[in-house]
Amino acid sequence: MLDGKSLLVTGGTGSFGKKFIKTILDTHPEIERIVIYSRDEFKQFMMSNMPEFKEHADKLRFFIGDVRDKERLYRALEGIDFVVHAAALKQVPSCEYNPFEAVKTNIMGAANVIDACIDKKVKRVVALSTDKACAPVNLYGATKLCSDKLFIQGNNYSGPNGTKFAVVRYGNVAGSRGSVIPFFQDLVKSGVKQLPITDMKMTRFWLKLEQAVEMVLEALEHMHGGELFVKKIPSMHMPDLAKAIAPELETVEIGIRPGEKIHECMITKEDARNTIEKEGYYIILPDIQRKEIKQFYAHEKRVPDDFEYSSGKNDRWLTVEDMRQLIAEINKGE
């Protein structure tokens, strides 16, 4: 599907962006070009000089720009066939303290991407979401929920023959920038005697970066416009993660932080009536469904009416040993 085509990735210098672009270069050598759109020129410089990207310099274009700047988006989207929207302000405390900035990037930036993609006749757009957008309790989650709805309803603005929009929602990516794994590892290196756990009952969804990339590629290929894809992934107990990283250290409960949940959720009971189940993922269909979406998914398997996909009620769990192996893979990849 990508052979001979052009792709733009917003936030392309982040953990996901770099892995996604590397995967595309490895698996689709016939892609015409990839535009890395982000606002940090130093990260772009560092990425462009990494060996795995430097050898593909003829296919890569580094565009300095912010999703808040619609005019720059219009310029960057010239001749682009597909877009993956990964740019966002993602740190929960930062978004709480700087709410107007979070709104400008995560909501207004999303609207800019949608408008620009429709006007530039981009074929397909996949936007990245987060488990924190499901029944949000913090501003980051609220802005991403709003972004999700903007992208889903973007299909109604583009029309039946225009740009198709879909969303991919997943949980915490193990080892990504800002995740708890490198945080715990840094604490261990500093010589702490205890690892802090906000709540001993806390659970989280976890997946590898490769799985996130795989889900976005699958959505990009199979989307019809209006779907919210949710990958089936395992959960883990936070105290078990601490044991996997430093079994010799005690853990201490420090209390839940503002805007934090004990368990994360990716599909609520309210969404269950519009949710269908596939082999490796779920699809939440839009409340306002276009004719072609209704027809295509008319005979798909629906989840029960009381279904809820929560990290605390999952049927797949990572053991301490599973997490040790996962962390070893992450460290090896570095």
JOCOR-V193092 format. One record per backbone hydrogen bond with DSSP energy under -1.0 kcal/mol. CO is the residue of the C=O (numbers start at 1). NH is the residue of the N-H. Records with the same first field share a line. If there is no record, write none. Layout:
# JOCOR-V193092
CO->NH ; NH
This chain:
# JOCOR-V193092
2->5
5->32 ; 33
6->81 ; 82
7->35
8->84
9->37
10->86
11->14
14->18
15->19
16->20
17->21
18->22
19->23
20->24
21->25
22->26
23->27
24->28
28->31
30->4
33->7
34->61
35->9
36->63
37->11
38->65
40->44
41->45
42->46
43->47
44->48
47->50
50->53 ; 54
51->55
53->56
54->57
56->59
59->34
61->36
63->38
66->69
69->73
70->74
71->75
72->76
73->77
75->78
77->80
81->123 ; 124
82->8
83->126
84->10
85->128
91->95
92->96
93->97
94->98
98->102
99->103
100->104
101->105
102->106
103->107 ; 108
107->111
108->112
109->113
110->114
111->115
112->116
113->117
114->118
115->119
116->120
117->122
118->121
123->164
124->83
125->166
126->85
127->168
130->133
131->134
138->142
139->143
140->144
141->145
142->146
143->147
144->148
145->149
146->150
147->151
148->152
149->153
152->155
153->156
154->158
155->159
159->162
164->125
165->226
166->127
167->229
168->129
169->231
170->131
172->207
173->176
176->179
179->183
180->184
181->185
182->186
183->187
184->188
185->189
186->190
187->192
188->191
193->250
195->252
197->254
198->255
199->202
202->238
204->236
205->172
207->174
208->212
209->213
210->214
211->215
212->216
213->217
214->218
215->219
216->220
217->221
218->222
219->223
227->167
228->284
229->169
230->282
234->206
235->318
236->204
237->241
238->242
239->243
240->244
241->245
242->246
246->249
250->195
252->197
257->260
262->203
264->311
267->309
271->274
272->275
274->285
275->303
276->283
280->232
281->278
282->230
283->276
284->228
290->294
291->295
292->296
293->297
297->300
301->277
304->307
309->266 ; 267
316->235
319->323
320->324
321->325
322->326
323->327
324->328
325->329
326->330
327->331
328->332
329->333
330->334
